[in-house]
Amino acid sequence: MAIGLRAVPVCGDINQGGNQTAGSVVQVIMSRSNVVNLVISPVFWLLVVGTVVLGMVVAACGSAGVDSASVDNAGVDNAASIETEPTVATAPAEPTAPVEPTAPVEPTAPAEPEVDVGELGAGELAFGLQRCVSGAPFLAADPAFYRDEPIYVGNEQPTEEVRNWATSRPGYEDIWVDRDNNGWIAVGFSEDAAARQAELEAEFPGVGVVAVAVAATDAELMALRSEVEVALDGLSSWALGHSVARGFVEVSVPVLDEQTLSRLAPLAGPRLCVQGADPAAAIPDGPQPTEGESWRLLGTDRTGPPYRTGVATTGAQYDALWQEAGLTSTQPSVDFRNAIVIWFGAVYGSNCPVRMDDVIIDLERNVIHGDFVIPGNPTVCNSDANGEAYVVSVARRDLPEGGFAVQLNATDPPAGVPEERTTVTVDLRTEATVATPDDLVVGTLDNRNVTPRQNVFVPGMVMEDGFPMDIGLDLACILEVIGPLNGFMWQAQDWTERPVEWAQNATDGLAQAELLLTTNPAGLAVSINGVSVDYTPLPSTSTEVMEC
């Protein structure tokens, strides 16, 4: 099963630890009387990260409690920190197919820190409340405690051994992985961090581990979180968590309007931040549009399989498509001389209904897709994937020239469900042109005149070690240094110039590459057209950049 989601800050991001535990239980509070417990397995999370995106919005990051979701992150930093059992409200699972996972690179905080209120928004919201900042920094140790080695690029740190030792020491609060400092293990203490540092160095010689003085204890943040839960009682949708590693409680609400924020006004301060949609950008409730500039809605219902599309150019094909979509209402008539029929098999979480606001015809990419939204701006959604059929007619005169691809979203389908895309290999703009079954290809990009966007390396991406990743590399970049990847810049070994073979078979300046990340020792192999170059990670203190 593949799940989609709305892009929001994610708790304990893949690169930063943040208290993920395998098989964590997520409590999704749909209402005060309806609590659903979902068990997210490591296998499921790997599927989601590797192919789509997590279908539950994780609203708070860091230690000791994420009330919107606590999940196992694809084998990366799973042991980085322990969370208390979460308590949540409701968030969106969109029918879109998000693409490249990215790894937020978070700035290092100073040693023995006070949380910088400026980092949390400086009270810019109503009632002096702080706005949550995506990628807010984790706390860090005294810079003198860090070294350029070792460098950890995956999940190879001896986190469990350090955790087992640290939990018996005075003032232990939390443990996390600091990607801004060579992937080292950070252990948070509420007392005498300097003494704990000396003990760590003696107990774990050669290991990248530091003692960090926390800004607030787990108990202090838990107490504040309990007050926030009381203040949010009765709100239709919310998510809540706290992070010892960042030193604050994070709240996610649907909309940052004064009526909602007034609930939290008595709790405003540097240990509380709030995130949500700005009132001007909120998606309002409203009816399903029935037509647009080039399209007309023929039927919609919560039926049919999710992550599917289809095309009909004749009455018989229309009948079959209607049946495949699971629709039982009467079919409106369609003039196939001047129009074709498209089916979008959208996906939604059971407590987050979607709406299709438009059909987008992208003539530059030869792609047709829907514009799906989740009205009401819920904060958390159930992670089930349910189908919702939208069948529309589209004017032939407005179709892309020479063929096109149909998919749910502007982003490409997830790798796990390539059947989401239907590719038309004939030009259907001519009146009454029929596409035969051979002209409708499901789940492939190998068709003439169709140029959907391919996966391209983007700085900040994350990959799992030991598993090859196929990705496009922009040959306009100077590829002697690549990154950030898993939080690090990577330097080519023995580089004099780019291998000439890398430019062979390139399309629009993009070369199809295979990346393989390894640990112990850390390395990255980049292979294009059978020619491989080995890269090594640069320390976090490096100022090298990928030049494009």
N, C-alpha and C positions, 0 to 999 in steps of 0.2 A: 504494500500500500504506500502511495506517495502523497505527501501532504504539502500544501502551499502555505505561505504566510506573508503578512504585511511586514515591511522592513521597519523594525524598531530596535532600540538597543537591547542586546541579548545578555543575560546574566552570566557571569562566569564564562566569558567567551572562550572559544576553543583554545586560544593561545595562552590564556591567562589563568587557567585553573578555575577557581571560583566555586569550589564546593560541589562538584558533581560526584554522584555515586551511582554505581551500576544498578539498574532496576529500581530507580527511585520512584516513589509514589507521588503523583501529582493530584492534588485536590482541586477540582474546578467547581467553584461555587456558582451555580447558575441562578440560584435564588436562596433566600435564607432557609428554605425548607427542602432544597434539592441539591445534595452534594454527590458528585460523581467521582469515584476514585479510579484513576487510570495508572496502569503500570507501564512505564516506558522502558523497554529493554535496550541493552547496548546494541543488539543487532538492528533494532528498529531505528535507533538514532544514527547508526552508521549508514543505513539506507537513506535516511532523510538528508544527512549532511552530504553524502556522496552523490545523491541524485536530485534532490529537490531542495527543500529547506525545512527546518523544523516547523511543524504545524501548530505549535503553541508558542505564543509570544512570551519570552521570558522577560519579566519586567524588572527584575532587580538583580544586581550582580554582587559577587563576592561571597563572604563567609556566612556561616551560621544561619542562613535562612533565605530562601527564595520562594515567595508565596505564589508565584505564577507558574513556575516550572522548575524542576530539578532533574536533570537528565544526564545520561552518560554520553560524553562528547566524542564519539568516533574513535575511541581508544587514545585520545590525546589528552593528557592531564586528568584522566579520570580519578586518580587518587589524590589530586592536588588539594582537596579540602573537603571537610565533612559539613553537611547541612542538616539543620533541624528539619523536621517534616513540615512541608509547606502548607499554606492555606490561601486559596485564591478566589478570583471572581470570573470574568468571561472574555476571551480574545479571538481575533479574526483568523480564520484559515481560508485564504483566498483561492480562487480557482486558477490562479496564475502559476506558472512554473518558474520559480526563481532560479537564477543561474549561479555563477561562480561564487563559492563561499569565500568570504574575506576575513582576514584576521586583523581586527582593530589594533593599531599600535598605540599604546598608551604611554603618556609621558611619566617619567619617574618622579615620585614625590620626594621631598627632602627627609632627612633623618629626623627622628624624634619629633614628628610633625604635628602641627595644628592644621586641621583641614582648612584650606584656603576657601573662604566663602565665595570669592570671585570665581573659583572653578565650578561652583554649584549654581551660578547665575546671579549672585549678589542680590538676592531678594527681589528680582525684577517682576515677579508675579504679584497678584493682588495679596494684600495682607502681609507683605514682606516675605512670602514663601519663596524658596529657592527653586529654580528650574533645574531639573536633572540634565547633566551634560553627557552626551554619548561618549563613551571611552574615558570617563573620569578616571584619574590616575589611581593606581594602587599605591599604598604606602611603601616606602623603601627604607633601607638601612643607611647607616653612615657610608658615604662613598668609599671610605678607606677600607671597608670590609670586602669590597668586590675585587676580582681579578679578571684578566682577559681569558682565562681558562679555568675550568672546563666550559665548553659551550654545549648546551642541550637544545636540540632542534625538534625533538619529538616528545616522547613521554618516557624517556630512558632514565630520568632522575630517580634516585633511591628514595622516593617520597614516603613510602610506607615505613621504611626503616627510621627515617627522621621523625615521622609522625609518632611512631611508637615510643621513641625516646622522649619527644617533646611533651607529650601529654602528661608525663609524670613530673615535669618541672614547674616551679612556682610561676604563676602568672600566665601560663599558656592560654592563648585565646583562639588561634586559627593557624592554618598553613595554606599556602598558595604558591603558584609558579609565576615568576616574574620574567616575562619575555623581553622586557626592556633592559634587563641585566643578564644577558646570556642564558636565559631560561633557568636561572637559579631558583632553588627552593627558598621561599621566604617564610619564616616562622614568627608569628605575631605574639608578643608578650606584653602584658600590662604592667610589669614591674621588672626593673633591673635588666634591661635588654643587653647592656654591655657585658654583664657577667654571663648571660646566656650565650653571647657570641663567643666568648672564650671557651665555654664548655662545648659548644658545637664544633669549634675548630679542633679541639682535642679529641672529641668523640668520632668525628667524621673527617679525618685528614684527606685533603685532595678533593673533597666533594664541594660542589658549588651550593652553599647554604649560608644564609645570614639570619640574624635575629633582628626583628623590626619592632620598634616601640609603637603600639597601636594608639590611635587617637581616642577610641572609646571601647569599652569592654563589650563582650557579647551580651552580658547581663544588662548593661545600660541600653544597648540598642534593642534588645528584646523587650524591655520595659516600654521604650518609646513606640515600638511596633505594636504592642498591645493597646496603647492609647490610640494609635492610628486606626486599628481595627474597630474600636468602639466608635470612633468618629465617622468611619465609612459605612457603618451598619445601615442598611436600607438603600444604599446606592446600587443601582441596577448592575453595574459592572465595575470591577476594580481589581488591581493586582498589587501585591505588597511584598517587600523583602528587605533584608538588611545585610550589610557587608562589613564585617570587621576589617577586611583587607582594604576597604575604602573609607570606612569610618562614618557611614551614614545609613539611614533608612531611606529606601526609594519607594515611591508610590506611583502607580500608573492608574490614571482615571481616563474615562472616555474623552472629555473635553475640559479644557482649563478655563471654565467660565467661573464667574464670581460665586454663583450659587453652590457649585461644587467645592471651590477652594475655601469658602467660608467654613466648611466643616473642619478644615485643618488649621484655620487661623490661630487657635490657641496654642498649637504645637510648633509654630514657625520657629526656625532656628537653624544653626549650621549643621545639625545632625539629621535634617530632614530635607529631601528634595522631591519634587513632583514632576511627572511627565504626562503628556497627553496631547491631543490635537488642539491647536489654537482655534478659538471660535470661528475665525474667518476661514480656516481650512477644513473645518469639520465636514464630514459627509452627512448631509441631512437625510432624514427619512423621507420617503416619497414613493410614488407609484413607478412601476416598470415602464420606461418609455416604449412606445409601440412603433416608432419609426424614426429614421434619421435621414440625412441628405441622400444616401444611396441605398438604403435598406428599409425593409418592412418586417416587423415581427409577425410570424405566422403562428407560433405556439410556444409555450413554455410551461414546464411543470417539473417537480422534483422527482424525475424519473430518469432511467437510462444509466449507463455506466459513466463514471467520471473520467477525465483526461482522455476524451475522444473528440474527433471531428469527422465530418463527412460532407460530401458534395453531391448534388443531384442536378441533372440537366434535362431529364425527361419525367413524364408523369409516373412511369413505373419506378424509376429511381427514387422519386419523391415519396411514393408509397412505402418503399422499403426503408428509406431513411427515417420516415415518421415512425415506423414500427420499431426500428433499432433504437430510436431515441426514447421509446416507451410512452409516447404520447397517445392518448385515447380520445381526445377531442376531435371535432370535425376539421378536416384539413381545408384551409382556405385555398381558393384557386390561385394558380400561378401561370402567367403568360411566359412560357419558356422560350418564346422567340426573343424576348427582351430582358429576361432575368434568369438567374440560376438560384438554387436553394442551398444554403449552408447550415449545417448542424454543429453547434458548440456543446459538447458534453462537459459542462463546467463542474467544479467541485466546491463543496462547502462543508464547514463543520456544523454538527447538528444543532448547535445553539447560536450559529452565526449565519443567517441567510444572506445570500448575495443578490446583487442586482446588476444587470447589464445595461450600462448607460449609453453605449455606442458601439458601432462596428467600425473598426479602423481599417482603411485600405492604404497600405504603405507601398506606394508605387516605386520608391527607391530600392526597397528590399524585395519587392514582389511577394509580400506577405499580407494576409488578411487575418485579423484577430479581433477579439472582443475587448471591450473596456469594462472590466468587472470591478465592482466596489462592494464594500460591506457597510450598509447604512447603520447609523447609530454609534459608530466608532467604538465597538466593544474592545476590551483590553485583553481578554483571553478567550480562546475558542477550544472546544473539544477537538481532539486530534483525529477524529474519524473522518474518512473521505467519502462523502455522499455525492451522487450524481444529480445534476440539475440541467435539464435539456433546454436549450434555446435554439429554435429553428427560425431562420430568417430568409427572405428573398433579397438578392442583391442585383442591382441593375448591371447588365452586361457592359454598357458603355463605360462604366467606371472601374472595370476590372483591370488588373495589371496586364501589360502586353506580354504575350508569349508563354503564359503559364504562371502559376503562383502556388504558394503554400498557405494552408489554413492551419492555424493553431490558436490556442486559447488566449495567449498573452503576447506582448511584444518580445519578451524574452523567450529563448528557445525551450522546448520541452525538456523535462528532466531526463537524464540518461535511463532511468528505470522505466519510463513510459514513452518510448519513441513513437508509439502508435497514436499519441496525441496529434501528431502532425499528419495531415493529408496533403499530398502534393499533386497538383494538376499539371500535366505535361503538355497540354494543348492550349491554344489560344481560344478562349471562350467569349471573346468580345463580339465575334461575328454572330449575327442573328441566327438563332436556332441551332448553333453548333452543339453537337452531342459529345460528351466525354464517355468513352467506353470504359469498362472495368480496367482494361490495361492502361488507360490514361490516368487512373487515380491510384497513386502509390501511397501506401500507409507506412509511416515510420522510417523514411529514408530521405537523405538530401541529394542523392545521386541522380538528379534530373536536370535536363537542359533548361536554361533560362530562369532557373529558380535559385536565388541567392540568399537564403536565410542566414542570419548572423551566426558565425561559428564561435566556439569558445576561444577566447583570446586571453593570454596571460595579462593579469592586472596586478600591479604592485599591491601588496597586502594580502595576497591569497594564502590559503592554508592547504596543505596536503598531508596525507598520512604516510608515515615512513613504511617502506617495503612494498608499496602498491604503485605501479606505474600510472602516470596521469598523462593523457593526450591533450595537448593544448596548442594553440596557435601562438607563435612568437613573431613580433613585429620586427622585420629585418631593418627597419629604419632606426632601431635602437642599437646602440653600441653594446653588444652582448658580452663584453668582458666581465661586466658586473650585472647580476640579475637580482631583483628583489624590490621590496622586502618579500620574502617567501618564508612562511612560518616565523615571521618576526625578524628575519635576518637578511642582510645583504650577502650575496654569494659571489666569490671571486674565482674566475677561471684560472686553472693551473696551466702554467707554461703557455700563456696566450701571446701570440704575436699578431694574428689577424683572424677574422672570422673564416672558418673553413668554406672554401668555394662551393662545396657540395651542399651546404645549407641553403643556398639560394636556388637550387634546382627544384623545379616543380612548385615553386612558391606561387601563391595566388593573391593578387592585390597586395603584394609585399608581405604576406603572411606565410611563414613556413610551419608545417605541421610537425610538432616536436613531441617526443616522449620524455617526461621528467621522472626520475626515480630518486627518491630521498632515502638515505640510509643513516643509521645511527651507530655509535660505538665502533669506529669513529664517525663523526658527522660528515656526510658527503652528499653531493647532488650530481647525478649524471644527466646530461642533456644530449639526446640523440636525435639527429635529423638526417634523413636519407642514409641511414646506416653509419653515419659518422658521429662519434660520441666525444664530448668534452666533459672533463671532471671539474667540479667546483667545490670549494671549501667555504664554510661560513666565516664571515668577518665578525669580530667582537662587536657588542652593542655600542661601544664607544667610537666605532668607525664612522667617518663622515662620507664614505663613498656612496654614490647614488647611481641608479640606473639611468643612463643618458639616452633620451629619445628625442 
